[in-house]
Amino acid sequence: MYSKYIMLQFQKRIQLVCFLGLTLLSFQSVAQGFLKAEGKKIVNAKGENILLRGFGLGGWMLQEGYMLKINKDGQQHKIREKLEDLMGTKQTQEFYDAWLNNHTRKIDIDSLKAWGFNSIRLPMHYNLYTLPVEKEPVAGKNTWLDRGFALTDSLLAWCKANKMYLILDLHATPGGQGNDTNIADRDDSKPMLWESEANQQKTIALWAKLAERYKNEEWIGAYDIINEPNYGFTNPADDKNGTKEKVNALLRKLMVDITKAIRNVDEKHILIIEGNGWGNNYNGIFPLWDKNMVLSFHKYWNYNDQASISNMIKARDEQNVPVWLGETGENSNTWFTDAISLLERNNIGWAWWPLKKVGFNNPMEIRSNPNYNSVVNYINNGGDKPKESNVYSGLMELAIYTKLENTIIHKDVIDAMIRQPHSNETKPFKAHNIKNGAIIYAVDYDLGKNNYAYFDLDTADYHTVTNKRTAGNRGRIYRNDGVDISKDSVLYEKYFVNSIEKGEWLQYTVNVLSKGNYTLKLNTASANNDGKLTISINGKTVASGIQVPKTDGAKKFATFDLPNIPLAAGKQVIRVISDTGGYNFSYIQFVK
């Protein structure tokens, strides 16, 4: 088992190196000097427009339950309490130390640079930098902790080496900044930020400390001073998260006070502010009070049309200030491509969320393991406690799997963010060299946009507009396009396309090594006789209305033959088109 693991990791490293070598390096940051707000643009010291293309390191300093597949009591401190109950304080501390050490390293930042990103947003948990107010030995004083500053120093060094901008984001404030408790690890048994003068003063002091430490660092791009405030100051009972708040007086006051504390030691860095209601409600915040500010907003699960950003464009015009999308993601490749196209047409930079998690719609997917799955099942559903030794083993293995070289690299996500917003061109997902006996797996269709590399009827989730959640890839596995993919539970890492609907299609760009007539053996599964498909090559139909045979069930795969399909040598583009759906598709084999 151990040797199998080593081989897997070796293969992963080889794949990663190959992918990094092939990735486009356009959009690399060449800017130098402090960033600053100049009218509606963010510019560098040369006055050049800088479009920030970045990732937020969600889950590193601050875990949210969903990133770990935990959907009950998802605040980090509650997760930690449960782990301590299962395996003790010492072993829980070992896990969190390993997690912090492994999750984000130089290789992560090097890879992001190579893939085409130019900035990082660091979601900071205040408790890595200072003690909670209730644990301070002397009330009103601040005890500073080395761990958070050391982690930030290392991250900054890696960013500087890659000429990437680092944006410091206070993601979890002392006390927590709203009623969405997971995002700030808020302990709702204690006073929140808005109810406690002590928590507000500690927040101000922390920013003063950070500004003093980093005031001369050119590759610190900005200070994002409070992530996603979400509290109804005027009517907390009926406006829990502040989306309807009209005044926001306390939020504005605290941000002004933080600004004064920063400017006492640092006049150079951009200050980024966020409105209430998870960053988007700016009622009562204007007029602005500093000449070097940027407005941030957050965007999830809505349409990617001009109307979706019109309020921020309006604020940008009225305040004559740059706008930055500080957080977005958690959707499909189609949504990502459309969003980035929209933003960059409007000269709005962005930071996606998150870089990695135990889940698939991000560049790096952290692998789970059976012992950790048992822990998740216990936390979510109760039942018998897993054995302490198994808990410890599962958590430490998870910490190892957070290392980039042990993650699943989703190159389709990276391609959708960096290349596809600017190109309709399709590219092979893998090298398909066609010779006698060659197999192309259905899930390895081309990289590219919907209706160019594939066509699927359900491509993204727009539930904040439609009030209906749509899955995109219903299996939520292997790739992040709308194509529905499932994993064969019997065979290791074998996937197939399912939930195929009428009119959907998949494209495969192949390299035929030897021309001639081939028999195409299609491996499919169907519980009925309804499915029909068409094959085209370079836009020309070569087989149409082909009946997909009924098998013994939707997961009982069998092959059927399409004989005498002519293939010329060299590059060929093959499409498998669904005339009627209702079948599953595993692979095509080419027999000459």
Residue pairs with C-beta under 8 A, 6 or more apart in sequence:
9 405
9 406
12 405
12 406
12 409
13 405
15 409
16 111
16 404
16 405
16 409
19 409
19 411
20 111
20 114
20 115
23 114
23 115
23 116
23 414
23 418
24 116
24 418
24 419
25 114
25 116
26 116
26 418
27 53
27 116
27 117
27 118
27 418
28 113
28 116
28 118
28 163
29 50
29 118
29 119
29 163
29 164
29 165
30 163
31 44
31 46
31 48
31 50
31 163
32 44
32 45
32 46
32 163
32 218
33 44
33 45
33 46
33 218
34 44
34 45
34 218
34 268
34 269
35 42
35 43
35 44
35 50
35 165
35 221
35 222
35 269
35 270
36 42
36 43
36 268
36 270
36 292
37 270
37 291
37 292
37 293
37 294
37 321
37 322
38 47
39 320
39 321
39 322
40 316
40 317
40 320
40 321
40 322
40 323
40 347
41 49
41 50
41 322
41 347
42 49
42 50
42 51
42 52
42 270
42 294
42 322
42 324
42 349
43 49
43 50
44 50
49 347
50 165
50 349
51 344
51 347
51 349
52 118
52 119
52 165
52 167
52 221
52 324
52 349
52 350
52 351
53 116
53 117
53 118
53 119
53 349
53 350
53 417
53 418
54 117
54 118
54 119
54 120
54 121
54 164
54 165
54 167
54 349
54 350
54 351
54 352
55 112
55 117
55 119
55 120
55 121
55 351
55 352
55 353
55 354
55 355
55 363
56 120
56 121
56 122
56 123
56 169
56 326
56 327
56 351
56 352
56 353
56 354
56 355
57 103
57 104
57 120
57 121
57 122
57 123
57 155
57 354
57 355
58 64
58 67
58 123
58 353
58 354
58 355
58 357
59 67
59 68
59 103
59 354
59 356
59 357
60 100
60 103
60 104
60 123
61 100
61 122
61 123
61 124
61 125
61 128
61 148
61 151
61 171
62 76
62 123
62 124
62 125
62 171
62 172
62 184
62 185
63 76
63 79
63 99
64 74
64 76
64 182
64 183
65 71
65 72
65 73
65 74
65 75
65 79
65 182
66 74
66 182
66 357
66 359
67 354
67 357
67 358
67 359
68 79
68 357
68 358
68 376
69 358
69 359
69 368
69 376
70 79
70 376
70 379
70 380
71 380
72 379
72 380
73 79
73 82
73 379
74 182
75 181
75 182
75 185
75 186
75 187
76 125
76 185
77 185
77 187
79 379
80 92
80 96
82 379
83 92
83 95
83 375
83 391
83 395
84 92
86 375
86 378
86 385
86 386
86 388
86 391
87 388
87 391
87 392
87 395
88 388
91 388
91 392
91 395
92 395
94 392
94 396
95 392
95 395
95 396
95 398
95 399
98 396
98 399
98 400
99 399
99 402
100 147
100 151
102 399
102 400
102 402
102 403
103 356
103 402
104 155
104 355
105 158
105 403
105 404
106 158
106 161
107 403
107 404
107 405
108 355
108 364
108 404
109 120
109 155
109 158
109 159
109 161
109 162
109 164
110 158
110 161
110 162
111 404
112 120
112 162
112 164
112 355
113 162
113 163
113 164
115 363
115 414
115 418
116 414
116 418
117 164
117 418
118 163
118 164
118 165
119 164
119 165
119 166
119 167
119 221
119 349
119 351
120 155
120 159
120 164
120 165
120 166
120 167
121 167
121 169
121 224
121 326
121 327
121 351
122 152
122 155
122 166
122 167
122 168
122 169
123 169
123 171
123 172
123 227
124 148
124 152
124 168
124 169
124 170
124 171
124 172
125 148
125 171
125 172
125 185
126 170
126 172
126 173
126 174
126 202
126 203
126 206
127 145
127 172
127 185
128 145
128 147
128 148
128 151
129 144
129 145
129 147
129 148
129 149
129 206
129 209
129 210
130 142
130 143
130 144
130 145
130 174
130 202
130 205
130 206
130 209
131 142
131 143
131 145
132 174
132 190
133 139
133 174
133 175
133 196
133 198
133 199
133 202
134 190
136 142
136 143
137 143
139 198
140 198
140 201
142 202
142 205
142 206
142 209
144 209
149 213
152 168
155 166
156 166
156 214
156 217
156 219
156 220
159 165
159 166
159 219
160 217
160 219
163 219
164 219
165 219
165 220
165 221
165 222
166 219
166 220
166 221
167 220
167 221
167 222
167 223
167 224
167 272
167 326
167 351
168 210
168 214
168 220
168 222
168 223
168 224
169 224
169 227
169 326
170 203
170 206
170 207
170 224
170 225
170 226
170 227
171 183
171 184
171 227
172 183
172 184
172 185
172 186
172 227
173 184
173 193
173 199
173 203
173 226
173 227
174 193
174 196
174 198
174 199
174 200
174 202
174 203
174 206
175 186
175 190
175 191
175 192
175 193
175 194
175 195
175 196
175 199
176 184
176 185
176 186
176 187
176 188
176 192
176 193
177 184
177 186
177 192
177 193
177 194
177 226
177 227
177 228
177 229
177 230
177 231
178 184
178 186
178 192
178 228
178 229
178 230
178 231
178 241
178 242
179 230
179 231
179 236
179 240
179 241
180 228
180 230
180 241
180 278
181 188
183 227
183 228
183 230
184 227
184 228
186 192
191 199
192 199
192 231
193 199
193 200
193 203
193 254
194 200
194 231
194 233
194 250
200 254
200 257
203 226
203 254
203 258
204 254
204 257
204 258
204 261
205 261
207 223
207 225
207 258
207 261
207 262
208 261
208 262
208 264
208 265
210 223
211 223
211 261
211 262
211 265
211 266
211 269
212 265
212 266
214 220
214 266
214 269
215 265
215 266
215 268
215 269
216 268
220 269
221 269
221 270
222 269
222 270
222 271
222 272
222 294
223 262
223 269
223 270
223 271
223 272
224 272
224 274
224 296
224 326
225 255
225 258
225 259
225 262
225 271
225 272
225 273
226 251
226 254
226 255
226 258
226 273
226 274
227 274
227 279
227 326
227 327
228 274
228 278
228 279
228 298
228 327
229 242
229 251
229 274
229 275
229 276
229 277
229 278
229 279
230 240
230 241
230 242
230 243
230 276
230 277
230 278
231 240
231 241
231 242
231 245
231 251
231 276
232 238
232 239
232 240
232 241
232 242
232 244
232 245
233 242
233 245
233 247
233 248
233 249
233 250
233 251
233 276
234 245
234 246
234 247
235 244
235 245
238 244
239 245
241 277
241 278
242 248
242 276
242 277
242 281
243 276
243 277
243 278
243 280
243 281
244 277
244 281
245 276
245 277
245 281
245 283
245 284
246 283
246 284
247 283
247 284
248 275
248 276
248 281
248 282
248 283
248 284
248 285
249 284
251 276
251 284
251 285
252 284
252 285
255 273
255 285
256 289
259 271
259 289
259 290
262 269
262 271
263 290
269 292
270 292
270 293
270 294
271 290
271 292
271 293
271 294
272 293
272 294
272 295
272 296
272 324
272 326
273 285
273 293
273 294
273 295
273 296
274 296
274 297
274 298
274 326
275 281
275 282
275 283
275 285
275 295
275 297
276 282
276 283
278 298
279 296
279 297
279 298
279 326
279 327
280 297
280 298
280 311
282 295
282 315
286 315
286 318
286 319
287 319
288 319
288 321
293 321
294 321
294 322
294 323
294 324
295 312
295 315
295 316
295 319
295 321
295 322
295 323
295 324
296 323
296 324
296 325
296 326
296 327
297 309
297 312
297 323
297 325
297 326
298 325
298 326
298 327
298 328
299 308
299 309
299 325
299 327
299 328
299 339
300 328
300 329
300 330
300 331
300 464
301 330
301 331
301 461
301 462
301 463
301 464
301 465
302 308
302 462
302 464
302 465
303 462
303 465
304 335
304 338
304 339
304 341
304 342
305 342
306 313
306 342
306 346
308 342
309 342
309 343
309 346
309 348
312 323
312 348
313 323
313 346
315 321
315 323
316 322
316 323
323 348
324 348
324 349
324 350
324 351
325 343
325 348
325 349
325 350
325 351
326 351
327 351
327 352
327 353
328 339
328 350
328 351
328 352
328 353
329 336
329 352
329 353
329 354
329 361
329 362
330 353
330 361
331 361
331 460
331 461
331 472
332 361
332 459
332 460
332 461
332 472
332 473
332 480
332 481
332 482
333 412
333 413
333 415
333 416
333 420
333 479
333 480
333 481
334 416
334 449
334 450
334 459
334 460
334 472
334 481
334 482
335 459
335 460
335 461
335 472
336 352
336 413
336 416
336 417
336 480
337 416
337 417
337 420
337 421
337 449
338 460
339 350
340 350
340 417
340 421
341 421
341 422
343 349
343 350
344 421
352 362
352 417
354 362
355 362
355 363
355 364
356 362
356 363
356 364
356 365
356 366
356 402
356 404
356 407
357 365
357 366
358 365
358 366
358 367
358 368
358 398
359 365
359 366
359 476
360 408
360 410
360 476
360 477
360 478
360 480
361 410
361 413
361 476
361 480
362 410
362 413
363 409
363 410
363 413
363 414
364 404
364 407
364 408
364 409
364 410
365 407
365 408
365 410
366 398
366 401
366 402
366 407
367 401
367 406
367 407
367 408
368 376
368 398
368 401
369 394
369 397
369 398
369 401
370 394
371 386
371 390
371 391
371 393
371 394
371 397
372 394
372 395
372 397
372 398
373 394
374 386
374 390
374 391
374 394
375 386
375 391
375 394
375 395
377 383
378 384
378 385
378 386
386 394
400 406
401 407
410 479
410 480
411 447
412 429
412 447
412 479
412 480
412 481
413 480
415 427
415 447
416 480
419 425
420 447
420 448
420 449
424 448
424 449
424 452
425 448
425 452
426 446
426 447
426 448
426 452
426 453
426 507
426 509
427 446
427 447
427 448
427 509
428 446
428 447
428 508
428 509
428 510
429 444
429 445
429 446
429 447
430 444
431 511
432 438
432 440
432 444
432 508
432 509
432 510
432 511
433 510
433 511
433 513
434 510
434 511
434 512
434 513
434 518
434 567
434 572
434 590
435 513
435 514
435 590
435 592
436 514
436 590
436 591
436 592
437 589
437 590
437 591
438 589
438 590
439 587
439 588
439 589
439 590
440 508
440 510
440 587
440 588
440 590
441 495
441 586
441 587
442 496
442 497
442 506
442 576
442 585
442 586
442 587
442 588
443 478
443 479
443 483
443 485
443 495
443 496
443 497
444 508
445 453
445 454
445 483
445 506
445 507
445 508
446 453
446 454
446 507
446 508
446 509
447 453
448 454
448 507
450 456
450 459
450 481
450 482
452 507
453 481
453 507
454 481
454 482
454 483
454 504
454 505
454 506
454 507
455 503
455 504
455 505
456 481
456 482
456 483
456 484
456 504
457 482
457 501
457 503
457 504
458 470
458 471
458 472
458 474
458 482
458 484
459 472
459 481
459 482
460 470
460 472
460 482
461 469
461 470
461 471
461 472
462 470
463 469
463 470
471 484
472 480
472 481
472 482
473 479
473 480
473 481
473 482
473 483
473 484
473 485
474 484
474 498
474 499
475 484
475 485
475 486
475 487
475 498
477 485
477 486
477 487
477 495
478 485
478 487
478 495
479 485
483 497
483 504
483 506
484 497
484 498
484 499
484 500
485 495
485 496
485 497
485 498
486 495
486 496
486 498
486 584
487 493
487 494
487 495
488 494
488 495
488 496
488 555
494 586
496 525
496 557
496 584
496 585
496 586
497 506
497 584
497 585
497 586
498 554
498 584
498 585
499 581
500 531
500 578
500 581
500 582
500 583
500 584
500 585
501 578
501 581
502 578
502 579
502 580
502 581
503 577
503 578
504 577
504 578
504 581
505 575
505 576
505 577
505 578
506 575
506 576
506 585
507 573
507 574
507 575
508 573
508 574
508 575
508 576
508 588
509 571
509 572
509 573
509 574
510 571
510 572
510 573
510 574
511 570
511 571
511 572
512 567
512 568
512 569
512 570
512 571
512 572
513 569
514 569
514 592
515 566
515 567
515 568
515 569
516 566
516 567
516 592
517 563
517 564
517 565
517 566
517 567
517 592
518 565
518 566
518 567
518 590
518 591
518 592
519 561
519 562
519 563
519 564
519 565
519 590
519 591
519 592
520 535
520 543
520 561
520 562
520 565
520 588
520 589
520 590
520 591
521 559
521 560
521 561
521 562
521 588
521 589
521 590
521 591
522 533
522 548
522 559
522 560
522 561
522 562
522 576
522 585
522 587
522 588
523 557
523 558
523 559
523 585
523 586
523 587
523 588
523 589
524 531
524 548
524 549
524 551
524 557
524 558
524 559
524 560
524 583
524 584
524 585
524 586
525 551
525 553
525 554
525 555
525 556
525 557
525 558
525 583
525 584
525 586
526 548
526 549
526 550
526 551
526 554
526 582
526 583
526 584
527 550
527 551
527 553
527 554
527 582
528 550
528 582
529 547
529 548
529 549
529 550
530 580
530 581
530 582
530 583
531 547
531 548
531 578
531 580
531 581
531 582
531 583
532 545
532 546
532 547
532 548
532 578
532 579
532 580
533 546
533 548
533 576
533 577
533 578
533 579
534 541
534 543
534 544
534 545
534 546
534 576
534 577
534 579
535 541
535 542
535 543
535 544
535 546
535 562
535 565
535 574
535 575
535 576
535 577
536 542
536 574
536 575
536 577
537 565
537 566
537 567
537 572
537 573
537 574
537 575
538 572
538 573
539 573
542 565
542 566
543 562
543 565
544 579
545 579
546 562
548 560
548 583
549 558
549 560
551 557
551 558
554 584
555 584
557 584
557 586
559 589
567 590
574 588
576 585
576 588
